[in-house]
Amino acid sequence: MMRSTDWDEVKTIYQEGIATGTASFRTPEMLWKDWDSSHLKSCRFVARRGKEIVGWCALLPVIANYDVGGVAEIEVFVKQGYKGQGIGSSLLNALITESEKKGIWMLQAGIFLQNSASLKIYEKAGFRVVGYREKIGKAKGVWQDNLLLERRNKLIA
């Protein structure tokens, strides 16, 4: 589980990911309280190698002020130098398992078109592409296309 004391390392990994221009349209909040209030309180994990945090994942509400609390957006970030080691897949699978226990019936993710490694990880975890969003936003000043993926909770009939 992620703790507030993990924030400095989590924030650094978040900033590294956003700096690539292929991970997120968001800008990293600089304060724990801002990040904490924008993410669901449950379903937050960190991956460690020894004492070092090398990845993290969390869920955001898709529509904050409506009764669709069972729909959440996924964030998974892995520290530079640790990618390709299965950390992202492990975090994603832990998040799926915990979200199902919490009654979340649909997870969604927005993947930049050129981020083929992330797309493979999500598809392997049971996500499917449900949309293509052309030039949906700018990252580092460049218009980006984005794939919308979703995964339905297998425990809900």
C-alpha positions as CSV (number, residue, x, y, z in Angstrom):
1,M,0.0,0.0,0.0
2,M,1.1,3.6,-0.6
3,R,1.7,5.8,2.4
4,S,2.0,9.6,2.6
5,T,5.7,9.0,3.5
6,D,6.2,7.5,0.0
7,W,5.2,10.7,-1.7
8,D,8.6,12.1,-2.5
9,E,9.7,9.0,-4.4
10,V,6.2,8.5,-6.0
11,K,6.2,12.2,-7.2
12,T,9.7,11.8,-8.7
13,I,8.6,8.7,-10.7
14,Y,5.4,10.5,-11.7
15,Q,7.5,13.5,-13.0
16,E,9.8,11.2,-14.9
17,G,6.9,9.6,-16.6
18,I,5.2,12.8,-17.5
19,A,8.6,14.2,-18.8
20,T,8.6,11.5,-21.5
21,G,5.6,13.1,-23.2
22,T,4.1,9.7,-23.8
23,A,2.6,8.8,-20.4
24,S,0.0,11.4,-19.3
25,F,-1.6,14.8,-20.1
26,R,-1.7,15.6,-16.4
27,T,0.9,17.8,-14.7
28,P,2.2,16.4,-11.5
29,E,0.7,18.1,-8.4
30,M,3.5,19.1,-6.2
31,L,1.8,18.6,-2.8
32,W,0.7,15.2,-1.4
33,K,-2.6,16.7,-0.2
34,D,-3.5,17.7,-3.8
35,W,-2.6,14.3,-5.2
36,D,-4.2,12.5,-2.3
37,S,-7.6,14.3,-2.7
38,S,-7.7,13.6,-6.5
39,H,-7.2,9.8,-6.2
40,L,-9.3,7.1,-4.6
41,K,-8.2,6.3,-1.1
42,S,-8.1,2.5,-1.7
43,C,-6.2,0.7,-4.4
44,R,-2.9,2.5,-4.2
45,F,0.3,0.4,-4.3
46,V,4.0,0.9,-4.6
47,A,6.6,-1.6,-5.9
48,R,9.9,-1.8,-4.0
49,R,13.4,-3.1,-4.6
50,G,14.9,-3.2,-1.2
51,K,13.9,0.2,0.4
52,E,13.6,2.0,-3.0
53,I,10.3,2.6,-4.6
54,V,10.5,1.6,-8.3
55,G,6.9,1.9,-9.4
56,W,3.4,2.8,-8.2
57,C,-0.2,2.6,-9.2
58,A,-3.4,4.3,-8.2
59,L,-7.0,4.9,-9.3
60,L,-8.8,8.2,-10.0
61,P,-12.6,8.6,-10.1
62,V,-13.7,9.1,-13.7
63,I,-16.6,11.5,-12.9
64,A,-16.1,13.0,-9.5
65,N,-19.6,14.4,-8.8
66,Y,-21.8,11.6,-10.2
67,D,-22.9,8.2,-9.0
68,V,-20.5,6.2,-11.1
69,G,-18.2,5.3,-8.2
70,G,-17.6,1.9,-9.7
71,V,-15.7,3.3,-12.7
72,A,-12.1,4.4,-12.2
73,E,-9.1,5.4,-14.3
74,I,-5.8,3.7,-13.8
75,E,-2.4,5.2,-13.4
76,V,0.7,3.0,-13.4
77,F,4.2,4.5,-13.4
78,V,7.6,2.6,-13.3
79,K,10.9,4.3,-12.5
80,Q,13.4,4.8,-15.4
81,G,15.9,2.0,-15.3
82,Y,13.3,-0.5,-14.0
83,K,11.1,-0.8,-17.1
84,G,10.8,-4.1,-18.9
85,Q,11.2,-6.1,-15.6
86,G,7.5,-6.9,-15.1
87,I,7.0,-4.2,-12.4
88,G,4.2,-2.5,-14.4
89,S,2.4,-5.8,-15.0
90,S,2.6,-6.7,-11.3
91,L,1.3,-3.4,-10.2
92,L,-1.5,-3.5,-12.8
93,N,-2.5,-7.0,-11.7
94,A,-2.5,-6.0,-8.0
95,L,-4.7,-3.0,-8.8
96,I,-7.2,-5.1,-10.8
97,T,-7.5,-7.7,-8.0
98,E,-8.0,-5.0,-5.3
99,S,-10.4,-3.0,-7.4
100,E,-12.6,-6.1,-8.0
101,K,-12.6,-6.7,-4.2
102,K,-13.8,-3.1,-3.7
103,G,-16.7,-3.5,-6.2
104,I,-15.3,-1.3,-8.9
105,W,-17.0,-2.7,-12.1
106,M,-14.9,-1.0,-14.8
107,L,-11.4,0.2,-15.1
108,Q,-10.3,2.5,-17.9
109,A,-6.9,3.7,-19.2
110,G,-5.8,6.2,-21.8
111,I,-2.7,5.0,-23.6
112,F,-0.7,7.2,-26.0
113,L,-0.7,5.7,-29.4
114,Q,3.1,5.4,-29.5
115,N,3.3,3.7,-26.1
116,S,3.2,0.2,-27.5
117,A,4.8,-1.4,-24.4
118,S,2.0,-0.1,-22.1
119,L,-0.7,-1.2,-24.6
120,K,0.7,-4.8,-24.6
121,I,0.7,-4.9,-20.8
122,Y,-2.9,-3.7,-20.6
123,E,-4.1,-6.0,-23.3
124,K,-2.4,-9.0,-21.6
125,A,-4.3,-8.0,-18.4
126,G,-7.7,-8.2,-20.1
127,F,-8.2,-4.6,-21.3
128,R,-9.6,-4.0,-24.7
129,V,-9.5,-0.9,-26.9
130,V,-12.9,0.8,-27.0
131,G,-11.9,4.1,-28.6
132,Y,-9.4,6.1,-30.6
133,R,-9.1,9.8,-29.7
134,E,-7.3,11.8,-32.3
135,K,-5.3,14.8,-31.1
136,I,-7.1,14.8,-27.8
137,G,-4.5,16.9,-26.1
138,K,-1.0,18.2,-26.1
139,A,1.9,16.7,-24.2
140,K,5.1,18.7,-24.2
141,G,3.5,21.0,-26.8
142,V,2.7,18.2,-29.3
143,W,-0.8,17.0,-30.2
144,Q,-1.2,13.4,-29.2
145,D,-3.6,10.6,-30.2
146,N,-4.8,8.4,-27.4
147,L,-6.4,4.9,-27.2
148,L,-9.2,4.4,-24.6
149,L,-9.0,1.0,-23.0
150,E,-11.4,-0.6,-20.5
151,R,-11.7,-3.8,-18.5
152,R,-14.9,-5.0,-16.9
153,N,-14.8,-6.6,-13.4
154,K,-15.1,-10.4,-13.9
155,L,-16.7,-10.8,-10.5
156,I,-19.8,-8.7,-11.4
157,A,-22.4,-10.6,-13.5
